[in-house]
Amino acid sequence: MNLAKTALLVLALGGYAALLRDDLEHPERLLQTRAAPAAKPPPGSSASPASSATLSLSWVVGLQPPPAASFREPARDVFSYKERPPAPPPRPRPPPPPPPPAEPRRSRIDRARFELHGLRDRPGHGQREAFLSVDGVLFIVREGDSLAGGLRVGAVGLQGLQVRTAEGDEEVELSLR
């Protein structure tokens, strides 16, 4: 068994030595397999196989530009211990457009519903009263009275009265015409 392995090893090494010997005797063949085959010189010229090997070798060594190949820059330089500067921060996004302007808030107190007909002082009561029609219905109201729709009568003055919401956030002044 060992004899068979030894014989196989000797034959393999012998074949490899024959290839190396052929390459040493004819180096132009080795160089021509890597580059495009050189054109044969015309008969009678002084060009030798060594000059064609030099042409092929110049491409291998780098005297001529190599064929174009795609190249991507590596993420880091393996020959330098310096760190790359950090990438610039991304550009900030433009601010979102402002929201559309809100519609003007519509008043809950509609002036067209109210009409002030008159004012009077009652001598014994000490409060003024107003004759106010709401949607065509006549009311006699005093300061602090409640009206339909969450409204209240505010101060009753000499020339008019105030109507305000129950929360007090809106107020309308009604005057005599």
Backbone as JSON Lines, residues from 0, in Angstrom:
{"i":0,"aa":"M","n":[0.82,-1.18,0.0],"ca":[0.0,0.0,0.0],"c":[0.87,1.25,0.0]}
{"i":1,"aa":"N","n":[1.9,1.27,0.83],"ca":[2.8,2.42,0.88],"c":[3.57,2.57,-0.43]}
{"i":2,"aa":"L","n":[3.84,1.47,-1.08],"ca":[4.57,1.53,-2.34],"c":[3.73,2.21,-3.42]}
{"i":3,"aa":"A","n":[2.43,1.96,-3.44],"ca":[1.53,2.58,-4.43],"c":[1.45,4.09,-4.2]}
{"i":4,"aa":"K","n":[1.38,4.5,-2.94],"ca":[1.31,5.93,-2.63],"c":[2.62,6.61,-3.01]}
{"i":5,"aa":"T","n":[3.71,5.96,-2.75],"ca":[5.02,6.53,-3.07],"c":[5.18,6.67,-4.57]}
{"i":6,"aa":"A","n":[4.76,5.66,-5.33],"ca":[4.86,5.71,-6.79],"c":[4.0,6.84,-7.35]}
{"i":7,"aa":"L","n":[2.8,7.01,-6.82],"ca":[1.9,8.08,-7.27],"c":[2.5,9.45,-6.98]}
{"i":8,"aa":"L","n":[3.12,9.59,-5.84],"ca":[3.75,10.85,-5.47],"c":[4.93,11.17,-6.38]}
{"i":9,"aa":"V","n":[5.74,10.17,-6.71],"ca":[6.89,10.38,-7.59],"c":[6.42,10.77,-8.98]}
{"i":10,"aa":"L","n":[5.37,10.13,-9.5],"ca":[4.85,10.48,-10.82],"c":[4.28,11.9,-10.84]}
{"i":11,"aa":"A","n":[3.58,12.28,-9.8],"ca":[3.0,13.63,-9.75],"c":[4.1,14.68,-9.7]}
{"i":12,"aa":"L","n":[5.13,14.45,-8.89],"ca":[6.23,15.41,-8.81],"c":[7.01,15.47,-10.12]}
{"i":13,"aa":"G","n":[7.14,14.35,-10.8],"ca":[7.82,14.33,-12.1],"c":[7.05,15.15,-13.13]}
{"i":14,"aa":"G","n":[5.74,15.03,-13.16],"ca":[4.92,15.81,-14.09],"c":[5.01,17.3,-13.81]}
{"i":15,"aa":"Y","n":[5.02,17.65,-12.54],"ca":[5.12,19.06,-12.15],"c":[6.49,19.62,-12.54]}
{"i":16,"aa":"A","n":[7.55,18.83,-12.36],"ca":[8.9,19.27,-12.74],"c":[9.0,19.46,-14.24]}
{"i":17,"aa":"A","n":[8.33,18.62,-15.03],"ca":[8.34,18.77,-16.49],"c":[7.66,20.07,-16.9]}
{"i":18,"aa":"L","n":[6.55,20.41,-16.24],"ca":[5.87,21.67,-16.54],"c":[6.75,22.87,-16.21]}
{"i":19,"aa":"L","n":[7.41,22.82,-15.08],"ca":[8.29,23.93,-14.7],"c":[9.46,24.07,-15.67]}
{"i":20,"aa":"R","n":[10.01,22.97,-16.11],"ca":[11.14,23.0,-17.03],"c":[10.72,23.61,-18.36]}
{"i":21,"aa":"D","n":[9.53,23.24,-18.83],"ca":[9.04,23.79,-20.09],"c":[8.83,25.3,-19.97]}
{"i":22,"aa":"D","n":[8.31,25.74,-18.82],"ca":[8.1,27.17,-18.61],"c":[9.41,27.93,-18.56]}
{"i":23,"aa":"L","n":[10.45,27.32,-18.0],"ca":[11.75,27.99,-17.92],"c":[12.41,28.06,-19.29]}
{"i":24,"aa":"E","n":[12.22,27.05,-20.11],"ca":[12.84,27.05,-21.43],"c":[12.13,27.99,-22.4]}
{"i":25,"aa":"H","n":[10.81,28.14,-22.25],"ca":[10.03,28.99,-23.16],"c":[9.17,29.96,-22.34]}
{"i":26,"aa":"P","n":[9.77,31.04,-21.81],"ca":[8.99,31.97,-20.97],"c":[7.97,32.77,-21.78]}
{"i":27,"aa":"E","n":[8.19,32.95,-23.08],"ca":[7.23,33.73,-23.87],"c":[5.87,33.04,-23.93]}
{"i":28,"aa":"R","n":[5.85,31.73,-23.89],"ca":[4.57,31.02,-23.88],"c":[3.79,31.34,-22.61]}
{"i":29,"aa":"L","n":[4.5,31.39,-21.52],"ca":[3.85,31.68,-20.24],"c":[3.26,33.09,-20.25]}
{"i":30,"aa":"L","n":[4.02,34.06,-20.77],"ca":[3.56,35.44,-20.8],"c":[2.44,35.63,-21.81]}
{"i":31,"aa":"Q","n":[2.48,34.93,-22.92],"ca":[1.46,35.09,-23.94],"c":[0.13,34.5,-23.52]}
{"i":32,"aa":"T","n":[0.13,33.58,-22.62],"ca":[-1.15,33.03,-22.18],"c":[-1.9,34.04,-21.31]}
{"i":33,"aa":"R","n":[-1.17,34.96,-20.68],"ca":[-1.83,35.97,-19.83],"c":[-2.26,37.18,-20.64]}
{"i":34,"aa":"A","n":[-1.54,37.51,-21.69],"ca":[-1.86,38.68,-22.5],"c":[-2.34,38.21,-23.86]}
{"i":35,"aa":"A","n":[-2.77,39.18,-24.65],"ca":[-3.18,38.85,-26.01],"c":[-1.95,38.39,-26.78]}
{"i":36,"aa":"P","n":[-2.11,37.43,-27.67],"ca":[-0.94,36.95,-28.41],"c":[-0.35,38.06,-29.26]}
{"i":37,"aa":"A","n":[0.96,38.15,-29.24],"ca":[1.65,39.18,-30.01],"c":[1.64,38.8,-31.48]}
{"i":38,"aa":"A","n":[1.6,39.83,-32.32],"ca":[1.62,39.58,-33.76],"c":[3.0,39.1,-34.18]}
{"i":39,"aa":"K","n":[3.03,38.19,-35.13],"ca":[4.32,37.68,-35.61],"c":[4.99,38.77,-36.45]}
{"i":40,"aa":"P","n":[6.28,38.92,-36.26],"ca":[6.98,39.92,-37.07],"c":[7.02,39.47,-38.52]}
{"i":41,"aa":"P","n":[7.02,40.43,-39.44],"ca":[7.11,40.05,-40.85],"c":[8.45,39.38,-41.13]}
{"i":42,"aa":"P","n":[8.5,38.51,-42.13],"ca":[9.76,37.83,-42.42],"c":[10.85,38.83,-42.81]}
{"i":43,"aa":"G","n":[12.01,38.61,-42.31],"ca":[13.16,39.45,-42.62],"c":[13.35,40.58,-41.62]}
{"i":44,"aa":"S","n":[12.46,40.76,-40.65],"ca":[12.66,41.83,-39.66],"c":[13.51,41.31,-38.53]}
{"i":45,"aa":"S","n":[14.02,42.24,-37.73],"ca":[14.93,41.85,-36.65],"c":[14.2,41.65,-35.33]}
{"i":46,"aa":"A","n":[12.89,41.58,-35.33],"ca":[12.15,41.39,-34.08],"c":[12.36,39.98,-33.57]}
{"i":47,"aa":"S","n":[12.65,39.87,-32.34],"ca":[12.9,38.56,-31.74],"c":[11.75,38.21,-30.8]}
{"i":48,"aa":"P","n":[11.64,36.93,-30.4],"ca":[10.6,36.57,-29.45],"c":[10.76,37.28,-28.12]}
{"i":49,"aa":"A","n":[11.95,37.7,-27.79],"ca":[12.16,38.4,-26.52],"c":[11.46,39.74,-26.52]}
{"i":50,"aa":"S","n":[11.42,40.44,-27.69],"ca":[10.75,41.74,-27.73],"c":[9.24,41.57,-27.58]}
{"i":51,"aa":"S","n":[8.68,40.5,-28.15],"ca":[7.24,40.27,-27.96],"c":[6.94,39.92,-26.52]}
{"i":52,"aa":"A","n":[7.87,39.2,-25.87],"ca":[7.68,38.9,-24.46],"c":[7.76,40.16,-23.63]}
{"i":53,"aa":"T","n":[8.61,41.11,-24.05],"ca":[8.73,42.38,-23.33],"c":[7.43,43.16,-23.45]}
{"i":54,"aa":"L","n":[6.8,43.14,-24.63],"ca":[5.53,43.84,-24.8],"c":[4.46,43.24,-23.88]}
{"i":55,"aa":"S","n":[4.4,41.92,-23.85],"ca":[3.42,41.27,-22.99],"c":[3.72,41.52,-21.54]}
{"i":56,"aa":"L","n":[5.02,41.52,-21.21],"ca":[5.42,41.72,-19.83],"c":[5.13,43.14,-19.37]}
{"i":57,"aa":"S","n":[5.22,44.12,-20.29],"ca":[4.94,45.51,-19.9],"c":[3.49,45.67,-19.45]}
{"i":58,"aa":"W","n":[2.61,44.91,-20.03],"ca":[1.21,44.98,-19.59],"c":[1.07,44.39,-18.19]}
{"i":59,"aa":"V","n":[1.78,43.27,-17.93],"ca":[1.7,42.61,-16.63],"c":[2.31,43.5,-15.56]}
{"i":60,"aa":"V","n":[3.45,44.13,-15.85],"ca":[4.14,44.95,-14.86],"c":[3.36,46.23,-14.59]}
{"i":61,"aa":"G","n":[2.65,46.76,-15.55],"ca":[1.85,47.95,-15.32],"c":[2.29,49.15,-16.11]}
{"i":62,"aa":"L","n":[3.11,48.96,-17.15],"ca":[3.51,50.1,-17.96],"c":[2.36,50.56,-18.85]}
{"i":63,"aa":"Q","n":[1.5,49.67,-19.21],"ca":[0.32,50.02,-19.98],"c":[-0.88,49.94,-19.05]}
{"i":64,"aa":"P","n":[-1.9,50.71,-19.31],"ca":[-3.07,50.66,-18.42],"c":[-3.76,49.31,-18.52]}
{"i":65,"aa":"P","n":[-4.17,48.77,-17.4],"ca":[-4.87,47.49,-17.43],"c":[-6.27,47.67,-18.0]}
{"i":66,"aa":"P","n":[-6.89,46.59,-18.39],"ca":[-8.26,46.71,-18.89],"c":[-9.18,47.24,-17.8]}
{"i":67,"aa":"A","n":[-10.22,47.95,-18.23],"ca":[-11.14,48.57,-17.27],"c":[-11.84,47.5,-16.44]}
{"i":68,"aa":"A","n":[-11.9,47.75,-15.15],"ca":[-12.58,46.83,-14.24],"c":[-13.37,47.66,-13.24]}
{"i":69,"aa":"S","n":[-14.45,47.12,-12.79],"ca":[-15.24,47.85,-11.8],"c":[-14.51,47.8,-10.46]}
{"i":70,"aa":"F","n":[-14.43,48.94,-9.8],"ca":[-13.73,49.02,-8.53],"c":[-14.58,49.82,-7.56]}
{"i":71,"aa":"R","n":[-14.74,49.29,-6.4],"ca":[-15.48,49.98,-5.35],"c":[-14.52,50.27,-4.22]}
{"i":72,"aa":"E","n":[-14.54,51.51,-3.73],"ca":[-13.64,51.89,-2.65],"c":[-14.0,51.11,-1.39]}
{"i":73,"aa":"P","n":[-13.0,50.56,-0.71],"ca":[-13.32,49.8,0.51],"c":[-13.86,50.73,1.6]}
{"i":74,"aa":"A","n":[-14.51,50.14,2.56],"ca":[-15.11,50.92,3.64],"c":[-14.05,51.57,4.5]}
{"i":75,"aa":"R","n":[-12.9,50.98,4.62],"ca":[-11.82,51.58,5.4],"c":[-10.49,51.27,4.72]}
{"i":76,"aa":"D","n":[-9.48,52.09,5.04],"ca":[-8.15,51.9,4.48],"c":[-7.41,50.91,5.36]}
{"i":77,"aa":"V","n":[-7.09,49.74,4.83],"ca":[-6.45,48.7,5.63],"c":[-4.98,48.99,5.88]}
{"i":78,"aa":"F","n":[-4.39,49.94,5.15],"ca":[-2.97,50.26,5.32],"c":[-2.75,51.46,6.23]}
{"i":79,"aa":"S","n":[-3.79,52.04,6.76],"ca":[-3.65,53.21,7.62],"c":[-4.36,52.95,8.94]}
{"i":80,"aa":"Y","n":[-3.73,53.43,10.0],"ca":[-4.33,53.25,11.32],"c":[-5.24,54.41,11.69]}
{"i":81,"aa":"K","n":[-5.29,55.42,10.85],"ca":[-6.15,56.57,11.14],"c":[-7.6,56.21,10.85]}
{"i":82,"aa":"E","n":[-8.46,56.81,11.64],"ca":[-9.89,56.61,11.39],"c":[-10.36,57.66,10.4]}
{"i":83,"aa":"R","n":[-11.31,57.29,9.6],"ca":[-11.89,58.24,8.68],"c":[-12.73,59.23,9.46]}
{"i":84,"aa":"P","n":[-12.8,60.46,8.99],"ca":[-13.68,61.41,9.68],"c":[-15.13,60.94,9.52]}
{"i":85,"aa":"P","n":[-15.95,61.24,10.49],"ca":[-17.34,60.78,10.39],"c":[-18.05,61.47,9.22]}
{"i":86,"aa":"A","n":[-19.0,60.77,8.69],"ca":[-19.77,61.32,7.58],"c":[-20.56,62.53,8.08]}
{"i":87,"aa":"P","n":[-20.75,63.52,7.22],"ca":[-21.52,64.68,7.67],"c":[-22.95,64.26,8.0]}
{"i":88,"aa":"P","n":[-23.55,64.93,8.96],"ca":[-24.92,64.55,9.33],"c":[-25.87,64.81,8.16]}
{"i":89,"aa":"P","n":[-26.93,64.05,8.09],"ca":[-27.87,64.25,6.98],"c":[-28.53,65.62,7.09]}
{"i":90,"aa":"R","n":[-28.93,66.13,5.95],"ca":[-29.6,67.43,5.94],"c":[-30.92,67.33,6.69]}
{"i":91,"aa":"P","n":[-31.24,68.35,7.44],"ca":[-32.53,68.29,8.14],"c":[-33.68,68.42,7.14]}
{"i":92,"aa":"R","n":[-34.74,67.78,7.47],"ca":[-35.91,67.85,6.6],"c":[-36.53,69.24,6.71]}
{"i":93,"aa":"P","n":[-37.15,69.69,5.64],"ca":[-37.8,71.0,5.75],"c":[-38.96,70.9,6.73]}
{"i":94,"aa":"P","n":[-39.24,71.99,7.43],"ca":[-40.34,71.93,8.4],"c":[-41.67,71.69,7.68]}
{"i":95,"aa":"P","n":[-42.58,71.04,8.35],"ca":[-43.88,70.81,7.7],"c":[-44.59,72.13,7.48]}
{"i":96,"aa":"P","n":[-45.45,72.18,6.48],"ca":[-46.16,73.43,6.23],"c":[-47.06,73.77,7.42]}
{"i":97,"aa":"P","n":[-47.25,75.05,7.65],"ca":[-48.09,75.43,8.79],"c":[-49.53,74.98,8.55]}
{"i":98,"aa":"P","n":[-50.25,74.72,9.61],"ca":[-51.64,74.31,9.43],"c":[-52.45,75.46,8.84]}
{"i":99,"aa":"P","n":[-53.51,75.13,8.13],"ca":[-54.32,76.2,7.56],"c":[-54.93,77.05,8.67]}
{"i":100,"aa":"P","n":[-55.13,78.32,8.4],"ca":[-55.69,79.16,9.46],"c":[-57.09,78.68,9.83]}
{"i":101,"aa":"A","n":[-57.36,78.75,11.1],"ca":[-58.67,78.31,11.58],"c":[-59.73,79.3,11.14]}
{"i":102,"aa":"E","n":[-60.88,78.76,10.85],"ca":[-61.98,79.64,10.47],"c":[-62.36,80.5,11.67]}
{"i":103,"aa":"P","n":[-62.75,81.72,11.41],"ca":[-63.15,82.54,12.55],"c":[-64.31,81.89,13.29]}
{"i":104,"aa":"R","n":[-64.2,81.91,14.59],"ca":[-65.22,81.25,15.39],"c":[-66.54,82.01,15.28]}
{"i":105,"aa":"R","n":[-67.54,81.27,15.0],"ca":[-68.86,81.87,14.84],"c":[-69.46,82.11,16.21]}
{"i":106,"aa":"S","n":[-70.01,83.25,16.39],"ca":[-70.58,83.61,17.68],"c":[-71.83,82.78,17.95]}
{"i":107,"aa":"R","n":[-71.95,82.37,19.2],"ca":[-73.16,81.62,19.58],"c":[-74.34,82.56,19.8]}
{"i":108,"aa":"I","n":[-74.07,83.83,19.93],"ca":[-75.14,84.82,20.15],"c":[-75.44,85.48,18.81]}
{"i":109,"aa":"D","n":[-76.62,85.21,18.26],"ca":[-77.02,85.77,16.97],"c":[-77.81,87.05,17.22]}
{"i":110,"aa":"R","n":[-77.24,88.18,16.81],"ca":[-77.89,89.49,17.05],"c":[-79.25,89.58,16.38]}
{"i":111,"aa":"A","n":[-79.43,88.91,15.27],"ca":[-80.68,89.01,14.53],"c":[-81.86,88.43,15.32]}
{"i":112,"aa":"R","n":[-81.59,87.56,16.27],"ca":[-82.67,86.94,17.05],"c":[-83.23,87.9,18.11]}
{"i":113,"aa":"F","n":[-82.44,88.89,18.49],"ca":[-82.83,89.77,19.6],"c":[-83.23,91.15,19.09]}
{"i":114,"aa":"E","n":[-84.22,91.71,19.79],"ca":[-84.61,93.09,19.52],"c":[-85.01,93.73,20.84]}
{"i":115,"aa":"L","n":[-84.38,94.85,21.16],"ca":[-84.66,95.57,22.4],"c":[-85.73,96.61,22.1]}
{"i":116,"aa":"H","n":[-86.88,96.54,22.82],"ca":[-88.01,97.45,22.56],"c":[-88.03,98.61,23.54]}
{"i":117,"aa":"G","n":[-87.53,98.4,24.72],"ca":[-87.57,99.51,25.68],"c":[-86.98,99.12,27.01]}
{"i":118,"aa":"L","n":[-86.8,100.15,27.87],"ca":[-86.26,99.98,29.22],"c":[-87.17,100.72,30.18]}
{"i":119,"aa":"R","n":[-87.24,100.26,31.42],"ca":[-88.01,100.99,32.44],"c":[-87.39,100.77,33.8]}
{"i":120,"aa":"D","n":[-87.58,101.78,34.64],"ca":[-87.18,101.69,36.04],"c":[-88.44,101.48,36.85]}
{"i":121,"aa":"R","n":[-88.44,100.47,37.69],"ca":[-89.58,100.26,38.6],"c":[-89.22,100.94,39.91]}
{"i":122,"aa":"P","n":[-90.01,101.87,40.35],"ca":[-89.63,102.66,41.52],"c":[-89.46,101.84,42.79]}
{"i":123,"aa":"G","n":[-90.22,100.84,43.02],"ca":[-90.14,100.11,44.28],"c":[-89.12,98.98,44.28]}
{"i":124,"aa":"H","n":[-88.67,98.54,43.13],"ca":[-87.81,97.34,43.08],"c":[-86.31,97.66,42.98]}
{"i":125,"aa":"G","n":[-85.96,98.79,42.47],"ca":[-84.56,99.18,42.39],"c":[-83.79,98.54,41.24]}
{"i":126,"aa":"Q","n":[-84.44,97.79,40.41],"ca":[-83.78,97.19,39.24],"c":[-84.46,97.68,37.98]}
{"i":127,"aa":"R","n":[-83.64,97.81,36.96],"ca":[-84.2,98.17,35.66],"c":[-84.69,96.9,34.97]}
{"i":128,"aa":"E","n":[-85.73,97.07,34.17],"ca":[-86.27,95.97,33.37],"c":[-86.17,96.36,31.91]}
{"i":129,"aa":"A","n":[-86.06,95.33,31.06],"ca":[-85.97,95.57,29.62],"c":[-87.04,94.75,28.92]}
{"i":130,"aa":"F","n":[-87.56,95.34,27.84],"ca":[-88.53,94.64,27.0],"c":[-87.75,94.1,25.8]}
{"i":131,"aa":"L","n":[-87.54,92.8,25.82],"ca":[-86.67,92.14,24.85],"c":[-87.46,91.07,24.12]}
{"i":132,"aa":"S","n":[-87.41,91.11,22.79],"ca":[-88.05,90.04,22.02],"c":[-86.96,89.11,21.49]}
{"i":133,"aa":"V","n":[-87.18,87.8,21.71],"ca":[-86.27,86.77,21.22],"c":[-87.06,85.92,20.24]}
{"i":134,"aa":"D","n":[-86.64,85.92,18.98],"ca":[-87.32,85.19,17.9],"c":[-88.79,85.58,17.83]}
{"i":135,"aa":"G","n":[-89.08,86.86,18.04],"ca":[-90.45,87.37,17.93],"c":[-91.28,87.21,19.18]}
{"i":136,"aa":"V","n":[-90.77,86.61,20.23],"ca":[-91.51,86.44,21.49],"c":[-91.0,87.5,22.46]}
{"i":137,"aa":"L","n":[-91.95,88.28,23.04],"ca":[-91.58,89.39,23.92],"c":[-91.41,88.9,25.35]}
{"i":138,"aa":"F","n":[-90.28,89.35,25.99],"ca":[-89.99,89.02,27.38],"c":[-89.7,90.3,28.13]}
{"i":139,"aa":"I","n":[-90.03,90.28,29.42],"ca":[-89.62,91.35,30.32],"c":[-88.52,90.74,31.17]}
{"i":140,"aa":"V","n":[-87.29,91.26,31.05],"ca":[-86.13,90.64,31.69],"c":[-85.44,91.62,32.61]}
{"i":141,"aa":"R","n":[-84.74,91.08,33.61],"ca":[-83.91,91.85,34.54],"c":[-82.49,91.31,34.47]}
{"i":142,"aa":"E","n":[-81.59,91.98,35.14],"ca":[-80.2,91.54,35.18],"c":[-80.12,90.17,35.84]}
{"i":143,"aa":"G","n":[-79.41,89.2,35.17],"ca":[-79.2,87.86,35.71],"c":[-80.22,86.84,35.25]}
{"i":144,"aa":"D","n":[-81.28,87.27,34.52],"ca":[-82.28,86.3,34.04],"c":[-81.67,85.41,32.95]}
{"i":145,"aa":"S","n":[-82.18,84.16,32.89],"ca":[-81.72,83.21,31.88],"c":[-82.62,83.27,30.67]}
{"i":146,"aa":"L","n":[-82.0,83.1,29.51],"ca":[-82.73,83.06,28.25],"c":[-82.52,81.68,27.61]}
{"i":147,"aa":"A","n":[-83.28,81.38,26.58],"ca":[-83.14,80.11,25.87],"c":[-81.78,80.03,25.19]}
{"i":148,"aa":"G","n":[-81.23,78.81,25.09],"ca":[-79.96,78.59,24.39],"c":[-78.75,78.84,25.26]}
{"i":149,"aa":"G","n":[-78.89,78.8,26.59],"ca":[-77.74,78.98,27.47],"c":[-77.25,80.41,27.54]}
{"i":150,"aa":"L","n":[-78.15,81.37,27.41],"ca":[-77.78,82.78,27.46],"c":[-78.33,83.42,28.73]}
{"i":151,"aa":"R","n":[-77.66,84.5,29.17],"ca":[-78.08,85.25,30.36],"c":[-78.11,86.73,30.02]}
{"i":152,"aa":"V","n":[-78.94,87.43,30.76],"ca":[-78.99,88.88,30.64],"c":[-77.94,89.44,31.57]}
{"i":153,"aa":"G","n":[-77.07,90.3,31.01],"ca":[-76.03,90.93,31.81],"c":[-76.58,92.21,32.41]}
{"i":154,"aa":"A","n":[-75.74,93.21,32.47],"ca":[-76.13,94.5,33.05],"c":[-77.15,95.19,32.16]}
{"i":155,"aa":"V","n":[-78.17,95.77,32.8],"ca":[-79.18,96.56,32.1],"c":[-78.85,98.02,32.39]}
{"i":156,"aa":"G","n":[-78.48,98.79,31.33],"ca":[-78.07,100.18,31.52],"c":[-79.16,101.14,31.1]}
{"i":157,"aa":"L","n":[-78.77,102.44,30.96],"ca":[-79.73,103.48,30.58],"c":[-80.07,103.42,29.1]}
{"i":158,"aa":"Q","n":[-79.15,102.96,28.25],"ca":[-79.37,102.95,26.81],"c":[-79.44,101.54,26.21]}
{"i":159,"aa":"G","n":[-79.19,100.47,27.0],"ca":[-79.21,99.14,26.44],"c":[-78.93,98.08,27.48]}
{"i":160,"aa":"L","n":[-78.7,96.86,27.01],"ca":[-78.39,95.77,27.92],"c":[-77.37,94.84,27.26]}
{"i":161,"aa":"Q","n":[-76.79,93.98,28.09],"ca":[-75.81,93.0,27.61],"c":[-76.42,91.61,27.66]}
{"i":162,"aa":"V","n":[-76.17,90.84,26.61],"ca":[-76.56,89.43,26.58],"c":[-75.25,88.65,26.49]}
{"i":163,"aa":"R","n":[-75.06,87.68,27.4],"ca":[-73.81,86.9,27.42],"c":[-74.15,85.42,27.54]}
{"i":164,"aa":"T","n":[-73.18,84.61,27.22],"ca":[-73.36,83.17,27.36],"c":[-73.29,82.81,28.84]}
{"i":165,"aa":"A","n":[-73.8,81.63,29.19],"ca":[-73.8,81.21,30.59],"c":[-72.37,81.06,31.11]}
{"i":166,"aa":"E","n":[-71.42,80.67,30.24],"ca":[-70.02,80.53,30.65],"c":[-69.33,81.87,30.78]}
{"i":167,"aa":"G","n":[-69.88,82.9,30.15],"ca":[-69.3,84.24,30.22],"c":[-68.2,84.48,29.22]}
{"i":168,"aa":"D","n":[-68.04,83.6,28.21],"ca":[-66.95,83.8,27.25],"c":[-67.32,84.7,26.08]}
{"i":169,"aa":"E","n":[-68.62,84.94,25.83],"ca":[-69.06,85.84,24.76],"c":[-70.07,86.82,25.32]}
{"i":170,"aa":"E","n":[-70.06,88.0,24.72],"ca":[-70.96,89.05,25.2],"c":[-71.36,89.93,24.02]}
{"i":171,"aa":"V","n":[-72.67,90.32,23.98],"ca":[-73.18,91.2,22.92],"c":[-73.94,92.34,23.6]}
{"i":172,"aa":"E","n":[-73.7,93.54,23.11],"ca":[-74.37,94.73,23.64],"c":[-75.54,95.06,22.72]}
{"i":173,"aa":"L","n":[-76.74,95.14,23.28],"ca":[-77.94,95.54,22.52],"c":[-78.34,96.92,23.0]}
{"i":174,"aa":"S","n":[-78.62,97.82,22.06],"ca":[-79.0,99.18,22.45],"c":[-80.34,99.54,21.8]}
{"i":175,"aa":"L","n":[-80.97,100.57,22.33],"ca":[-82.24,101.04,21.78],"c":[-81.98,101.68,20.41]}
{"i":176,"aa":"R","n":[-82.94,101.53,19.52],"ca":[-82.76,102.11,18.18],"c":[-83.4,103.44,18.07]}
